[in-house]
């Protein structure tokens, strides 16, 4: 209940000062031990919202718990932890997490795969070289049966190849021959 109220305050534009954000942040991270799915989802949402107001060295502490959730057997935890992790990672940390994200791009669950592709989109602005290494996985995700995964994979492929007109032309002509499931 308290976590919902804190999220409501953030949505209304209320901002916590750095000491309040730090104290609340560390209190909320104790919820990583919770098995309640709803509580975990609220925790992920809260961490994502408060991470910007919290000092970077304090946010780093959460990354190991998020990485553990990324390799869990629960697909909901995988997708949500990946979304939060991409929001709080900096360039130096992404190089360490790169190997954990790659297999999630081609995960059998479309929710996880889509979350990984959207994370690639968000991380591309500051980490182009690392995200470019994922191109084979993104191309594999294009073969997915799920239309949303295909859409996110195509959008990321375009972003990866957008600087090269010939590559974009090849991409479009190659897709023209295939039957994509995604109307998007």
C-alpha positions as CSV (number, residue, x, y, z in Angstrom):
1,X,0.0,0.0,0.0
2,X,2.8,2.4,0.9
3,X,4.6,1.6,-2.4
4,X,1.5,2.5,-4.3
5,X,1.2,5.8,-2.5
6,X,4.9,6.6,-3.2
7,X,4.4,5.9,-6.9
8,X,1.3,8.1,-6.8
9,X,3.3,11.0,-5.4
10,X,5.9,10.5,-8.1
11,X,3.2,10.5,-10.8
12,X,1.8,13.8,-9.4
13,X,5.2,15.5,-9.8
14,X,6.4,15.2,-6.2
15,X,10.2,14.8,-6.1
16,X,12.2,13.4,-3.2
17,X,15.5,15.1,-2.2
18,X,18.6,12.9,-2.5
19,X,18.6,11.7,1.1
20,X,14.9,10.8,1.0
21,X,15.4,9.1,-2.4
22,X,18.3,7.1,-1.1
23,X,16.5,6.0,2.1
24,X,13.4,5.0,0.3
25,X,15.4,3.3,-2.5
26,X,17.2,1.1,-0.1
27,X,14.0,0.3,1.8
28,X,12.3,-0.8,-1.4
29,X,15.3,-2.9,-2.5
30,X,14.5,-5.2,0.5
31,X,11.5,-6.3,-1.6
32,X,13.8,-8.3,-3.9
33,X,13.3,-11.1,-1.3
34,X,9.5,-11.0,-1.8
35,X,7.9,-13.8,-3.7
36,X,4.7,-11.8,-4.3
37,X,4.5,-11.0,-8.0
38,X,2.5,-7.8,-7.6
39,X,4.9,-6.5,-5.0
40,X,7.9,-7.3,-7.3
41,X,6.3,-5.4,-10.2
42,X,5.6,-2.4,-8.0
43,X,9.2,-2.6,-6.8
44,X,10.6,-2.6,-10.3
45,X,8.4,0.3,-11.3
46,X,9.5,2.3,-8.2
47,X,13.2,1.6,-8.8
48,X,12.9,2.7,-12.4
49,X,11.3,6.0,-11.3
50,X,13.6,6.8,-8.4
51,X,16.9,5.7,-10.0
52,X,17.5,9.1,-11.6
53,X,17.2,10.8,-8.3
54,X,19.5,8.3,-6.5
55,X,23.3,8.5,-6.7
56,X,24.8,6.2,-9.3
57,X,27.0,4.4,-6.8
58,X,23.9,3.4,-4.8
59,X,22.0,2.2,-7.9
60,X,24.9,-0.1,-8.8
61,X,24.1,-2.2,-5.7
62,X,20.7,-3.2,-7.3
63,X,22.2,-4.4,-10.5
64,X,23.3,-7.8,-9.2
65,X,19.7,-8.5,-7.9
66,X,18.3,-7.4,-11.3
67,X,20.8,-9.6,-13.1
68,X,19.8,-12.6,-11.0
69,X,16.2,-11.9,-11.9
70,X,17.2,-11.7,-15.6
71,X,18.3,-15.4,-15.5
72,X,15.4,-16.7,-13.4
73,X,12.9,-19.2,-14.7
74,X,10.1,-16.7,-14.2
75,X,9.5,-14.9,-17.5
76,X,7.7,-12.0,-15.9
77,X,10.8,-11.3,-13.6
78,X,13.1,-11.6,-16.6
79,X,11.2,-9.0,-18.7
80,X,10.6,-6.5,-15.8
81,X,14.2,-6.7,-14.5
82,X,15.5,-6.1,-18.0
83,X,13.3,-3.0,-18.4
84,X,14.6,-1.6,-15.1
85,X,18.2,-2.6,-15.7
86,X,18.3,-0.8,-19.1
87,X,17.0,2.4,-17.3
88,X,19.7,2.4,-14.7
89,X,22.7,1.1,-16.6
90,X,25.6,3.3,-17.7
91,X,28.0,2.5,-20.5
92,X,30.6,0.8,-18.3
93,X,28.1,-1.5,-16.7
94,X,26.4,-2.4,-20.0
95,X,29.6,-4.1,-21.2
96,X,29.4,-6.4,-18.2
97,X,25.7,-7.2,-18.7
98,X,25.9,-7.6,-22.5
99,X,26.2,-11.4,-22.3
100,X,23.1,-11.7,-20.2
101,X,21.0,-9.6,-22.6
102,X,21.9,-11.3,-25.8
103,X,20.1,-14.6,-25.2
104,X,17.0,-12.7,-24.0
105,X,16.6,-11.2,-27.4
106,X,15.8,-14.6,-28.8
107,X,14.0,-15.9,-25.8
108,X,11.1,-18.3,-26.5
109,X,8.7,-16.0,-24.5
110,X,7.6,-13.0,-26.7
111,X,7.3,-10.7,-23.6
112,X,11.0,-11.3,-22.7
113,X,12.2,-11.0,-26.3
114,X,10.2,-7.8,-26.8
115,X,11.5,-6.3,-23.6
116,X,15.1,-7.1,-24.7
117,X,14.6,-5.5,-28.1
118,X,13.0,-2.3,-26.6
119,X,15.9,-2.2,-24.1
120,X,18.3,-2.3,-27.1
121,X,16.4,0.6,-28.6
122,X,16.8,2.6,-25.4
123,X,20.4,1.7,-24.9
124,X,21.4,2.5,-28.5
125,X,21.6,6.3,-27.9
126,X,24.6,6.0,-25.5
127,X,26.0,2.6,-26.3
128,X,25.9,2.1,-30.1
129,X,28.9,-0.2,-30.3
130,X,27.6,-2.6,-27.7
131,X,24.1,-2.8,-29.2
132,X,25.5,-3.3,-32.7
133,X,27.0,-6.6,-31.4
134,X,23.5,-7.9,-31.0
135,X,22.7,-7.8,-34.7
136,X,22.6,-11.5,-35.3
137,X,20.3,-12.0,-32.3
138,X,18.0,-9.2,-33.6
139,X,17.9,-10.8,-37.0
140,X,17.0,-14.1,-35.4
141,X,14.2,-12.4,-33.5
142,X,12.8,-11.2,-36.9
143,X,11.9,-14.9,-37.5
144,X,9.6,-15.0,-34.4
145,X,6.0,-16.0,-34.8
146,X,5.0,-13.1,-32.6
147,X,4.1,-9.9,-34.4
148,X,5.2,-7.6,-31.6
149,X,8.6,-9.2,-31.4
150,X,9.0,-8.9,-35.2
151,X,8.0,-5.2,-35.0
152,X,10.5,-4.4,-32.2
153,X,13.2,-6.4,-34.0
154,X,12.6,-4.6,-37.3
155,X,12.6,-1.2,-35.5
156,X,16.0,-2.0,-33.8
157,X,17.4,-3.4,-37.1
158,X,16.5,-0.1,-38.8
159,X,18.1,1.8,-36.0
160,X,21.3,-0.3,-36.3
161,X,21.5,0.1,-40.0
162,X,19.8,3.5,-40.5
163,X,23.1,5.2,-41.2
164,X,23.7,3.0,-44.3
165,X,21.1,3.5,-47.1
166,X,22.3,0.3,-48.9
167,X,21.9,-1.8,-45.8
168,X,18.4,-0.4,-45.3
169,X,17.5,-1.1,-48.9
170,X,18.7,-4.7,-48.5
171,X,16.7,-5.0,-45.3
172,X,13.5,-3.8,-46.9
173,X,14.0,-5.9,-50.1
174,X,14.7,-9.0,-48.0
175,X,11.6,-8.4,-45.9
176,X,9.5,-7.8,-49.1
177,X,10.0,-11.5,-50.1
178,X,9.1,-12.8,-46.6
179,X,5.7,-12.9,-45.1
180,X,5.9,-11.0,-41.9
181,X,3.2,-11.6,-39.3
182,X,3.3,-8.1,-38.0
183,X,1.1,-5.6,-39.8
184,X,3.0,-2.9,-38.1
